[in-house]
Amino acid sequence: MGPCLTAQLIIMEKMELEGFDRELPERMNLAVIMEKQPSSHPWADFRYDAIGVVMRDGDEEKTVTRIYQDGDIEHFLVTGLGLQLHLDECESYYHNLMSPEPGCFIVADQPDSSDQMPQPYLVSLSFDEVHAYLEGDELIYSVEIPAELYQWAEAYVLTHYVAIKKTKRKLKNWRETEKPDTSTGGGQT
């Protein structure tokens, strides 16, 4: 280990992570708020959008409950979701948290009809994970990260990830590399 990495690890050991004990929770229970509003599209009466994520206590079964209605606009709380962070995604979490507008990503099933509500089934903070779902034509929503969820993810990244500056490989001139020895016969008679 180099001196810079050792110094970073010592600083991280001394740092106290506000709001969390040394034992970070492995999973956060969440609910997604979905909004239903009239659509201006001629083939759909309504459109749905995820507008937020809220922290929840305890494990819950998946339920959908209307929590707000004002005319044609309705909000639904979709419970029973959770977020678990993984070591192999730390770099993606780091880049998300360091971006100008960190996002919390919600992946939902495409409904059979345009008037049905998409059903969220995954919440992630990883750009890479969500990009894989995007390539599979899943619905992806991006919402603001709640402060408590941001702090938990930040503590996780500080505990498990050390950013290492990537360096560009220096290209080798292939013409100047050693040429194989062809004097041993190599198929010539």
ChimeraX attribute file (.defattr): number of C-alpha atoms within 10 A of each C-alpha:
attribute: neighborCount
match mode: 1-to-1
recipient: residues
	/A:1	6
	/A:2	6
	/A:3	8
	/A:4	9
	/A:5	13
	/A:6	11
	/A:7	12
	/A:8	12
	/A:9	16
	/A:10	11
	/A:11	11
	/A:12	15
	/A:13	11
	/A:14	8
	/A:15	11
	/A:16	12
	/A:17	17
	/A:18	10
	/A:19	11
	/A:20	12
	/A:21	10
	/A:22	11
	/A:23	7
	/A:24	14
	/A:25	12
	/A:26	11
	/A:27	11
	/A:28	17
	/A:29	17
	/A:30	22
	/A:31	23
	/A:32	26
	/A:33	21
	/A:34	23
	/A:35	21
	/A:36	19
	/A:37	16
	/A:38	14
	/A:39	13
	/A:40	10
	/A:41	9
	/A:42	6
	/A:43	9
	/A:44	13
	/A:45	13
	/A:46	18
	/A:47	17
	/A:48	18
	/A:49	18
	/A:50	23
	/A:51	15
	/A:52	20
	/A:53	25
	/A:54	17
	/A:55	17
	/A:56	15
	/A:57	8
	/A:58	9
	/A:59	13
	/A:60	14
	/A:61	9
	/A:62	13
	/A:63	12
	/A:64	16
	/A:65	11
	/A:66	13
	/A:67	11
	/A:68	12
	/A:69	12
	/A:70	8
	/A:71	7
	/A:72	9
	/A:73	12
	/A:74	16
	/A:75	20
	/A:76	21
	/A:77	21
	/A:78	22
	/A:79	24
	/A:80	19
	/A:81	22
	/A:82	19
	/A:83	15
	/A:84	13
	/A:85	19
	/A:86	13
	/A:87	11
	/A:88	10
	/A:89	16
	/A:90	22
	/A:91	19
	/A:92	16
	/A:93	26
	/A:94	22
	/A:95	15
	/A:96	18
	/A:97	21
	/A:98	11
	/A:99	10
	/A:100	8
	/A:101	11
	/A:102	18
	/A:103	21
	/A:104	22
	/A:105	23
	/A:106	22
	/A:107	21
	/A:108	19
	/A:109	15
	/A:110	16
	/A:111	12
	/A:112	9
	/A:113	9
	/A:114	14
	/A:115	16
	/A:116	15
	/A:117	20
	/A:118	20
	/A:119	17
	/A:120	24
	/A:121	16
	/A:122	17
	/A:123	23
	/A:124	19
	/A:125	28
	/A:126	22
	/A:127	18
	/A:128	15
	/A:129	13
	/A:130	22
	/A:131	13
	/A:132	11
	/A:133	14
	/A:134	13
	/A:135	8
	/A:136	9
	/A:137	11
	/A:138	15
	/A:139	18
	/A:140	20
	/A:141	18
	/A:142	20
	/A:143	18
	/A:144	14
	/A:145	19
	/A:146	14
	/A:147	11
	/A:148	12
	/A:149	18
	/A:150	17
	/A:151	17
	/A:152	21
	/A:153	20
	/A:154	17
	/A:155	20
	/A:156	22
	/A:157	22
	/A:158	18
	/A:159	17
	/A:160	14
	/A:161	17
	/A:162	15
	/A:163	13
	/A:164	8
	/A:165	6
	/A:166	6
	/A:167	6
	/A:168	6
	/A:169	6
	/A:170	6
	/A:171	6
	/A:172	8
	/A:173	7
	/A:174	8
	/A:175	7
	/A:176	7
	/A:177	8
	/A:178	7
	/A:179	8
	/A:180	6
	/A:181	8
	/A:182	9
	/A:183	7
	/A:184	7
	/A:185	8
	/A:186	8
	/A:187	6
	/A:188	7
	/A:189	4
